[in-house]
Amino acid sequence: MTASPGGPSPAAAREGQTFHGRGLLLRHANLVRLPHTIFALPFALVGVVLASYLAPITWRDVVWVVIAFTSARFAAMGFNRIVDREIDARNPRTRSREIPSGAMSVREAGIAVVIACVIFVIAAWRLNTLCLWLSPVALVWVLFYSYTKRFTRWSHLVLGVGLSIAPVGGYLAITGHWSSPWWMLVALAIAVATWVGGFDMLYALQDVSFDRENGLYSVPATFGEANALRIARVMHFLTVAALAIAGVGAGSGAIYFAGVIVAALLLLYEHSLVKVDDFSRLDAAFFTMNGVISILFLGFVLAERLLR
């Protein structure tokens, strides 16, 4: 693999957002890049807050939503590491991951994934019957994602749809039924799906050469870096539009829409960090800015709820 212009060196020993140490908990936290939970968990809580206009919530509900989201994400990421272990071992950027580096066995990772799946189903059951019945569908989708880069360039959107389950699940966990108007939750899901799909396209820029050489599919590998940046921008334009539409459907006020504007400005800044000939700030664009966007947007949604 040839390093991307301005990107990390193939000799890089460790990916970002990992903890140093060798303990059991640290090993499993690094397996699933636990800090990345901050991306979509706030949107699960956005769903909870919007649902609170229609139904009462308790700390018990919030705790079970957090457990459900975190366990589902652990299962999805852990499964991805198992499925991709041979690919990761060939990629200089990822060969230090837990399984290819030998820090964790496939059996250990598999047991952890099974436990996470069981915890997710239990959490869904503790929330309500609808969440319990939908839990296998959610699991199948997020596990299915791990195979998509082998046959479709749009795996980024499959990942986005998987994480868009978060706000929908948060809403259903509190209300036990779909939104009215029906398109409010659809718009919220589209917002998260395009947001995640767009920044995953940015993240894939660093593996263009490797993906092409190994027969893997991605938007950057198919259309090139410049076109991938343009597609990601369109995706994030749709994110902002969908957030605004969801706000209209939810009957949100000025504070919510101020949050949409702030998210739009931060997405513009995120795209300013990544250029076709310079990926040196990709990590900041991918992790830092997306974490800031999700937390700040939740803050605006929560602030409006507390003041109404």
C-alpha positions, 0 to 999 in steps of 0.5 A: 500500500502506498500512503495517501498524500499527507496521510499517516505513514504505513509504519504507524504502530497504533490507530487513533482513539485507543487506550494504552495498556494490556488489561482485559477491559482495555483490550475489549475497549480497544477492540471496538474503539469505545471512544467512537461510541460518542458519535451516535449515542447522543442521537439515541438520546435525541430520540429519547428527548423528542419522545419525552414530549409524548410520554414520560421518561425515567432514569431507568429508561435512559440507562436501558437505552444507553445499554442497548445502544452500547451493546449493539455497537460492541457486537457490530464492531467486534463482529467486524473485527472478526470478519475483517481480521485477515484484511486488517492483517494485510493493511499497514494502517490496521495490522496493530488491531487486537486480533491481527496483532495477536493481542486477542484471539478470535475465540475471545472476541467471538465470546464477547460479541455473543455476550453483547448480543444477549445484553442488547436483546435483554435491554430491548426486552426491558424497554418494551415489547416493540423494541424486543421484537425489533431487536433481532432485525437491528442486530442482523443489519449491523452485523451484515454491514461487515460483509458489504465492502466485499460487494458494494461501494455503498457500504458507507450507507449500510453503516449509516443506516445501522447507526440511524437505528439509534435515534429511532430506537431511542424514540420507540423505547419511550413511546412504544410506537412510531412517530406522528407524523410518520415522516418525522422519525424517517427524517431523523433516521435519514439525517443520521444515515447520511451524516455517518455515511458521509464521514465514513467516506472521508475515513475511507480516503486513507485506504484507497490504494489498499482497497483497490489492490485487494478488491474491496469496494468503497466510494473513494476507491471507485470514484476517486478522492476528489469525487468522494469528497464531493459525494460526502459534501452532498451527503452532509447537505442532506443531513442538515436538510433532514435534521430541519425536516425532523424538527418541523415534524416534531414541532420543535422551536428556535433552539432546536433549529439553532442546533441545526445551524450549528451542526451545519457550520461544524460540518462545513468546518469538518470538510475544510479540514480534508483536501484531496491532496492533504489527509493529514487532518483526517483524524480530527475531521473524523473523530473530534468534529463528529463527536462535537457535532453529536454532543452539541446537537443533543445539547440544543435538543435537551435545552429546548426540552428543559425550557418548554 
